[in-house]
Amino acid sequence: QVQLVESGGGLVQAGGSLRLSCAASGSSFTINTMGWYRQAPGKQRELVATVTIRGRTNYADSVKGRFTISRDFAKNTVSLQMNSLKPEDTAAYYCYAENVVLNDYWGQGTQVTVSS
C-alpha cells in the first residue's frame, strides 16, 4: 500500500503561481510513476503531468511551458510548480502514483482556484 498526502493549493489571481507537493509513504519503494491529475466541476479527471522513476516527464498540452513537475527520490515526494495560472486551471488537483505492478494510488486532492 502507498499513501499520498498533498499540500499546497489555494486561491490565486490569474498570472500568479502556486506550488503543489505530495509525499508518499508506505510501500513507496515500489513506486514507478508519480504525478498530478486534475478534475474541474462537471468534467472528467485529466492528466496534468507525470514523471517516471527514470525521470521521464509527460505534460498535458494545456500546461506545457507553464507547469514543471519535479521528484525527490530520497524524500519520496513529487512537486508541481504552476506558473502563469489561468482561470481554466481551476480544479481539484490529485497526486497520483503507480507502482511496479501497475496498481494506482491517489491522494485526497487539493483545490486550486484561479480568479480572473
Secondary structure, DSSP 8 states (H G I E B T S, - for coil): -EEEEEEE-EEEETT--EEEEEEEEESGGGEEEEEEEEE-TTS--EEEEEE-TT--EEE-TTTTTTEEEEEETTTTEEEEEE-S--GGG-EEEEEEEEETT--EEE---EEEEEE-
